[in-house]
Amino acid sequence: MNRRSISRLLALMLVSASTLVVLPVRAADEAPDALIKRLSTEVLDNIRSDKAIQSGDVSRIITLVDGKIMPNVNFQRMTASAVGPAWRQATPEQQKRLQEEFKILLVRTYAGALTQVSDQTIALKPLRAAPEDKEVVVRTEVKGRGDPIQLDYKLEKTPGEGAGWKIFNLNVLGVWLVETYRSQFAQEISAKGIPGLIATLTDRNKANAKKG
């Protein structure tokens, strides 16, 4: 798969992630497929009514991600999975930097994708999970212009304060977000270590900021 194809898929993933822009989760016992359906429906309406997002306002998108999307995502797990085994060797400060730079990369690189939301709707497929499952895959299709787009979410059941289902990976057309970045990050880590990966992400984010 070439870089342009990967970029298109990841852009679509960010659009998909933007369907999490809602009020906090209502109940810890809300079923994972019900959660995805509710969030998707509410957020598609939210994006269509937000002129700043439609115009590509990056600062508005970053604020939106921090305030609305992140409470519904286990981003530490997502970042750790993308970094791979080297995550365990990273210091707490390095782990914090990796999460920060990875989030900025996703938001800034694909912010323009949010402007493409128009007449899409979300259709859920039957959930294949047992009541005691702690991790599930919610399979959906994004329907709009053209052929339906496969969009799957991996969620985990989190205990304690803030209990409920949280997303830790996304799949568009058979490509998982975390695995796609893991292969890219592994090359950087092999050549330059964790500090090198952080430096590369920081430089890429600075370049993207200048473009925006």
Residue frames relative to the residue before (quaternion, step in Angstrom):
aa qw qx qy qz dx dy dz
M 1.0000 0.0000 0.0000 0.0000 0.00 0.00 0.00
N 0.3532 -0.7633 0.4973 0.2130 3.60 -0.72 1.01
R 0.7059 -0.4899 0.3059 0.4100 3.54 -1.31 0.35
R 0.6334 0.5332 -0.3460 0.4413 3.60 0.99 -0.73
S 0.6510 0.5086 -0.3201 0.4638 3.58 0.96 -0.84
I 0.6413 0.5144 -0.3244 0.4679 3.58 0.98 -0.83
S 0.6502 0.5226 -0.3243 0.4461 3.59 0.91 -0.86
R 0.6466 0.5171 -0.3241 0.4577 3.58 0.98 -0.81
L 0.6618 0.5026 -0.3075 0.4635 3.57 0.95 -0.87
L 0.6798 0.4807 -0.2984 0.4667 3.57 0.93 -0.87
A 0.5956 0.5475 -0.3636 0.4618 3.57 1.09 -0.60
L 0.6566 0.5010 -0.3054 0.4739 3.53 0.98 -0.85
M 0.6102 0.5537 -0.3455 0.4492 3.56 1.09 -0.70
L 0.6584 0.4972 -0.3218 0.4645 3.57 0.97 -0.80
V 0.5941 0.5348 -0.3637 0.4783 3.58 1.07 -0.68
S 0.6503 0.5165 -0.3074 0.4647 3.52 1.00 -0.89
A 0.6568 0.5019 -0.3135 0.4674 3.57 0.93 -0.86
S 0.6137 0.5655 -0.3528 0.4232 3.56 1.09 -0.63
T 0.5678 0.5878 -0.3965 0.4182 3.57 1.20 -0.23
L 0.5873 0.5631 -0.3747 0.4446 3.58 1.28 0.18
V 0.4690 0.6978 -0.4305 0.3282 3.59 1.27 0.11
V 0.3498 0.7336 -0.4931 0.3103 3.55 0.11 1.28
L 0.6733 -0.4249 0.3871 0.4650 3.50 -1.35 -0.19
P 0.6858 -0.4784 0.3191 0.4461 3.63 -1.17 0.32
V 0.6535 -0.5157 0.3768 0.4062 3.55 -1.22 0.54
R 0.4729 -0.7275 0.4270 0.2545 3.55 -0.83 1.01
A 0.8269 -0.0184 0.0693 0.5577 3.58 0.85 -0.93
A 0.5404 -0.6442 0.4379 0.3181 3.55 -1.05 0.82
D 0.7223 0.4373 -0.2455 0.4762 3.58 1.13 -0.58
E 0.3657 0.7249 -0.5036 0.2953 3.60 1.20 0.31
A 0.4860 -0.6782 0.4652 0.2956 3.58 -0.80 1.00
P 0.5860 -0.6258 0.3763 0.3513 3.61 -0.99 0.76
D 0.6709 0.4760 -0.3172 0.4719 3.61 0.98 -0.73
A 0.6161 0.5290 -0.3418 0.4729 3.59 1.11 -0.65
L 0.6187 0.5478 -0.3294 0.4568 3.57 1.08 -0.79
I 0.6813 0.4868 -0.2909 0.4629 3.58 0.82 -1.01
K 0.6514 0.5192 -0.3200 0.4513 3.59 0.93 -0.86
R 0.6769 0.4927 -0.2982 0.4584 3.57 0.88 -0.95
L 0.6723 0.5036 -0.3031 0.4501 3.56 0.85 -0.98
S 0.6569 0.5325 -0.3119 0.4332 3.56 0.90 -0.95
T 0.6804 0.5006 -0.2882 0.4510 3.55 0.86 -1.00
E 0.6887 0.4862 -0.2858 0.4557 3.57 0.87 -0.97
V 0.7151 0.4840 -0.2717 0.4249 3.54 0.90 -0.95
L 0.5948 0.5523 -0.3789 0.4445 3.58 0.98 -0.68
D 0.6409 0.4993 -0.3184 0.4884 3.58 1.04 -0.74
N 0.6360 0.5511 -0.3216 0.4340 3.57 1.01 -0.87
I 0.6852 0.4909 -0.2880 0.4545 3.56 0.85 -0.99
R 0.6540 0.5305 -0.3227 0.4321 3.58 0.92 -0.88
S 0.7231 0.4361 -0.2455 0.4760 3.58 1.11 -0.64
D 0.6297 0.5339 -0.3327 0.4558 3.60 1.29 -0.15
K 0.2850 -0.8025 0.5034 0.1462 3.58 -0.17 1.28
A 0.6114 0.5623 -0.3556 0.4285 3.59 1.08 -0.67
I 0.6555 0.4888 -0.3121 0.4837 3.58 0.96 -0.83
Q 0.6527 0.5310 -0.3136 0.4402 3.57 0.92 -0.89
S 0.7020 0.4478 -0.2659 0.4857 3.57 1.11 -0.64
G 0.5457 -0.6555 0.3796 0.3584 3.60 1.30 0.01
D 0.2814 0.7702 -0.5221 0.2345 3.60 1.14 0.56
V 0.3088 -0.7999 0.4842 0.1743 3.60 -0.18 1.29
S 0.6401 0.5271 -0.3430 0.4414 3.61 0.94 -0.80
R 0.6376 0.5141 -0.3159 0.4788 3.56 1.06 -0.77
I 0.6536 0.5129 -0.3135 0.4599 3.58 0.98 -0.82
I 0.6487 0.5138 -0.3190 0.4620 3.60 0.97 -0.85
T 0.6377 0.5188 -0.3197 0.4711 3.58 0.98 -0.84
L 0.6484 0.5260 -0.2973 0.4630 3.53 0.98 -0.90
V 0.6567 0.5094 -0.3072 0.4635 3.60 0.93 -0.90
D 0.6746 0.5026 -0.2990 0.4506 3.59 0.86 -0.96
G 0.7599 0.4302 -0.2099 0.4399 3.55 0.86 -0.98
K 0.8184 0.2903 -0.1058 0.4845 3.55 1.01 -0.78
I 0.7248 0.4422 -0.2705 0.4538 3.58 0.83 -0.91
M 0.6926 0.5370 -0.3029 0.3745 3.58 0.72 -1.09
P 0.6163 0.5473 -0.3811 0.4188 3.67 0.95 -0.59
N 0.7213 0.4274 -0.2412 0.4887 3.60 1.20 -0.43
V 0.6861 0.4348 -0.2589 0.5227 3.58 1.32 0.11
N 0.3150 -0.6866 0.6130 0.2315 3.58 -1.09 0.73
F 0.0974 -0.8575 0.5034 0.0419 3.55 0.30 1.26
Q 0.5635 0.5706 -0.4013 0.4425 3.58 1.14 -0.45
R 0.6661 0.4810 -0.3077 0.4799 3.59 0.88 -0.88
M 0.6373 0.5341 -0.3345 0.4435 3.59 0.96 -0.83
T 0.6777 0.4814 -0.2899 0.4743 3.59 0.93 -0.90
A 0.6510 0.5228 -0.3186 0.4487 3.57 0.92 -0.91
S 0.6584 0.5044 -0.3066 0.4670 3.57 0.99 -0.82
A 0.6536 0.5095 -0.3154 0.4623 3.58 1.02 -0.77
V 0.6663 0.4870 -0.2977 0.4798 3.60 1.03 -0.77
G 0.3534 -0.7657 0.4750 0.2512 3.59 1.07 -0.67
P 0.8323 -0.2313 0.1437 0.4829 3.61 -1.21 -0.39
A 0.6039 0.5870 -0.3596 0.4019 3.60 1.08 -0.63
W 0.4895 0.6700 -0.4296 0.3563 3.60 1.21 -0.37
R 0.6726 0.5195 -0.3033 0.4310 3.59 0.96 -0.86
Q 0.6739 0.4734 -0.2979 0.4827 3.59 1.20 -0.44
A 0.5502 0.6193 -0.3945 0.3977 3.58 1.24 -0.26
T 0.4786 -0.6454 0.5075 0.3113 3.57 -1.11 0.67
P 0.6734 -0.4805 0.3533 0.4368 3.62 -1.20 0.31
E 0.6518 0.5078 -0.3170 0.4657 3.59 0.99 -0.80
Q 0.6475 0.5050 -0.3178 0.4740 3.59 1.00 -0.77
Q 0.6303 0.5261 -0.3311 0.4651 3.58 1.01 -0.77
K 0.6396 0.5221 -0.3192 0.4653 3.56 1.01 -0.82
R 0.6627 0.5049 -0.3010 0.4640 3.57 0.95 -0.91
L 0.6381 0.5328 -0.3266 0.4499 3.57 0.98 -0.84
Q 0.6506 0.5045 -0.3214 0.4679 3.59 0.94 -0.83
E 0.6652 0.5133 -0.3081 0.4462 3.56 0.91 -0.92
E 0.7187 0.4502 -0.2623 0.4603 3.57 0.79 -1.00
F 0.6213 0.5372 -0.3408 0.4575 3.60 1.06 -0.70
K 0.6502 0.5080 -0.3182 0.4668 3.57 0.97 -0.83
I 0.6574 0.5036 -0.3130 0.4650 3.58 0.90 -0.90
L 0.6171 0.5523 -0.3410 0.4449 3.57 1.02 -0.82
L 0.6803 0.4906 -0.2963 0.4569 3.58 0.82 -0.97
V 0.6979 0.4834 -0.2804 0.4480 3.55 0.87 -0.97
R 0.7402 0.4391 -0.2489 0.4443 3.58 0.69 -1.07
T 0.6694 0.5181 -0.3210 0.4247 3.57 0.88 -0.89
Y 0.8189 0.2502 -0.0957 0.5076 3.57 0.94 -0.85
A 0.2631 0.7950 -0.5091 0.1990 3.58 1.22 0.42
G 0.6271 0.5706 -0.3381 0.4084 3.57 1.02 -0.78
A 0.5706 0.6089 -0.3848 0.3944 3.57 1.16 -0.52
L 0.6064 0.5810 -0.3595 0.4067 3.59 1.09 -0.63
T 0.6172 0.5590 -0.3515 0.4278 3.57 1.15 -0.49
Q 0.6266 0.5778 -0.3278 0.4076 3.59 1.25 -0.30
V 0.4825 0.6626 -0.4487 0.3562 3.60 1.24 -0.11
S 0.0842 0.8089 -0.5753 0.0870 3.59 -0.72 1.05
D 0.8512 -0.0649 0.0831 0.5141 3.57 -0.03 -1.28
Q 0.3283 0.7803 -0.4836 0.2224 3.60 1.20 0.39
T 0.0751 -0.7440 0.6601 0.0718 3.51 -1.29 0.57
I 0.3534 -0.7324 0.5476 0.1971 3.56 -1.24 0.47
A 0.0935 -0.7768 0.6219 0.0330 3.57 -0.88 1.02
L 0.2705 -0.7799 0.5457 0.1444 3.58 -0.74 1.05
K 0.3287 -0.6981 0.5999 0.2114 3.53 -1.21 0.70
P 0.6623 -0.5113 0.3472 0.4235 3.63 -1.14 0.47
L 0.4095 -0.7190 0.5116 0.2316 3.57 -0.92 0.96
R 0.1689 -0.7738 0.6058 0.0761 3.56 -0.82 1.06
A 0.4227 0.6776 -0.4877 0.3526 3.55 0.03 1.30
A 0.3984 -0.6832 0.5606 0.2454 3.52 -1.26 0.56
P 0.6459 -0.5522 0.3535 0.3911 3.61 -1.11 0.59
E 0.7152 0.4564 -0.2657 0.4578 3.60 1.05 -0.68
D 0.4436 0.7095 -0.4549 0.3048 3.63 1.21 -0.09
K 0.2933 -0.7617 0.5582 0.1491 3.56 -1.04 0.89
E 0.7516 0.1926 -0.1492 0.6129 3.58 1.28 -0.27
V 0.0003 0.8014 -0.5968 0.0395 3.57 -0.94 0.90
V 0.2838 -0.7010 0.6155 0.2218 3.53 -1.36 0.24
V 0.1602 -0.7621 0.6228 0.0756 3.56 -0.78 1.08
R 0.1636 -0.8112 0.5593 0.0490 3.55 -0.57 1.21
T 0.0179 0.8024 -0.5940 0.0540 3.53 -0.87 1.01
E 0.2486 -0.7114 0.6221 0.2124 3.51 -1.41 0.02
V 0.2828 -0.7193 0.6091 0.1778 3.54 -1.04 0.84
K 0.0905 -0.8182 0.5678 0.0054 3.54 -0.57 1.18
G 0.2459 0.7349 -0.5991 0.2013 3.53 -0.94 0.94
R 0.7817 -0.1854 0.1826 0.5667 3.54 -0.81 -0.98
G 0.7892 0.2687 -0.2143 0.5091 3.58 -0.94 0.84
D 0.7527 -0.3765 0.2866 0.4577 3.53 -1.32 -0.28
P 0.5831 -0.5615 0.4429 0.3855 3.61 -1.16 0.54
I 0.2869 -0.7595 0.5662 0.1426 3.57 -1.11 0.76
Q 0.4110 -0.7004 0.5317 0.2405 3.57 -0.81 1.04
L 0.0808 0.7787 -0.6155 0.0914 3.57 -0.88 1.00
D 0.0080 -0.8130 0.5802 -0.0477 3.57 -0.52 1.20
Y 0.2019 -0.7642 0.6034 0.1057 3.53 -1.18 0.70
K 0.2129 -0.7152 0.6454 0.1633 3.57 -1.10 0.74
L 0.0280 -0.8020 0.5962 -0.0259 3.55 -0.81 1.05
E 0.1744 -0.7567 0.6187 0.1193 3.54 -1.27 0.53
K 0.4322 -0.6744 0.5383 0.2619 3.53 -1.18 0.67
T 0.1394 -0.8102 0.5671 0.0513 3.57 -0.60 1.13
P 0.3403 -0.7561 0.5262 0.1888 3.61 -0.94 0.89
G 0.7407 0.4673 -0.2796 0.3934 3.53 -1.33 -0.15
E 0.7971 -0.2420 0.2112 0.5114 3.54 -1.25 -0.56
G 0.8020 0.1923 -0.1793 0.5363 3.55 -0.84 0.99
A 0.2440 0.8116 -0.5003 0.1771 3.55 1.26 0.46
G 0.4285 0.6673 -0.5318 0.2971 3.53 -1.15 0.68
W 0.6381 -0.5205 0.3982 0.4042 3.54 -1.30 -0.10
K 0.0353 -0.7933 0.6078 -0.0017 3.56 -0.98 0.92
I 0.4523 -0.6949 0.5008 0.2485 3.54 -1.06 0.85
F 0.0266 -0.8055 0.5912 0.0308 3.58 -1.05 0.75
N 0.7961 0.0858 -0.1108 0.5887 3.61 1.20 0.21
L 0.1809 -0.7679 0.6081 0.0883 3.56 -1.26 0.55
N 0.1372 -0.7808 0.6065 0.0610 3.54 -1.11 0.75
V 0.0102 -0.7792 0.6266 -0.0109 3.56 -0.82 1.03
L 0.8506 -0.0616 0.0047 0.5221 3.56 -0.73 1.12
G 0.7469 -0.4285 0.2154 0.4606 3.56 0.98 0.88
V 0.6500 0.4846 -0.3186 0.4911 3.60 1.25 0.05
W 0.2545 -0.7757 0.5637 0.1260 3.56 -0.69 1.15
L 0.5524 -0.6522 0.4215 0.3029 3.55 -0.90 1.02
V 0.6984 0.4888 -0.2870 0.4369 3.58 0.73 -1.08
E 0.6788 0.4955 -0.3026 0.4496 3.58 0.87 -0.92
T 0.6097 0.5569 -0.3467 0.4449 3.58 1.07 -0.71
Y 0.7098 0.4316 -0.2611 0.4917 3.58 0.89 -0.91
R 0.5784 0.6016 -0.3869 0.3921 3.61 1.05 -0.64
S 0.6634 0.5025 -0.3118 0.4584 3.58 0.95 -0.85
Q 0.6498 0.5032 -0.3177 0.4728 3.59 1.05 -0.74
F 0.6824 0.4954 -0.2876 0.4540 3.58 0.90 -0.97
A 0.6091 0.5750 -0.3590 0.4118 3.59 1.02 -0.77
Q 0.6362 0.5280 -0.3296 0.4559 3.58 1.00 -0.76
E 0.6611 0.5016 -0.3032 0.4683 3.57 0.95 -0.87
I 0.6725 0.5015 -0.3004 0.4539 3.57 0.91 -0.94
S 0.6364 0.5363 -0.3276 0.4473 3.58 1.00 -0.81
A 0.7290 0.4368 -0.2361 0.4712 3.56 0.99 -0.84
K 0.8499 0.1648 -0.0147 0.5003 3.57 0.89 -0.97
G 0.4939 -0.6652 0.4341 0.3537 3.60 1.24 -0.09
I 0.7462 -0.3862 0.2950 0.4549 3.56 -1.34 -0.05
P 0.6444 0.5067 -0.3498 0.4535 3.66 0.86 -0.79
G 0.6502 0.5208 -0.3185 0.4522 3.57 1.02 -0.74
L 0.6331 0.5190 -0.3324 0.4683 3.58 1.03 -0.74
I 0.6397 0.5159 -0.3227 0.4696 3.58 0.96 -0.86
A 0.6588 0.5086 -0.3099 0.4597 3.60 0.92 -0.89
T 0.6513 0.5174 -0.3149 0.4572 3.59 0.97 -0.85
L 0.6622 0.4962 -0.3040 0.4720 3.59 0.92 -0.90
T 0.6446 0.5267 -0.3190 0.4531 3.58 0.99 -0.87
D 0.6663 0.4977 -0.2993 0.4677 3.58 0.91 -0.90
R 0.6556 0.5099 -0.3159 0.4587 3.57 0.96 -0.85
N 0.6548 0.5091 -0.3146 0.4616 3.58 1.01 -0.80
K 0.6317 0.5233 -0.3322 0.4655 3.58 1.03 -0.75
A 0.6434 0.5129 -0.3187 0.4705 3.58 1.02 -0.81
N 0.6608 0.5039 -0.3081 0.4631 3.58 0.96 -0.85
A 0.6260 0.5445 -0.3364 0.4455 3.58 1.08 -0.79
K 0.6422 0.5218 -0.3237 0.4588 3.61 1.02 -0.77
K 0.6361 0.5221 -0.3261 0.4652 3.56 1.07 -0.74
G 0.6876 0.4850 -0.2790 0.4627 3.57 1.07 -0.78
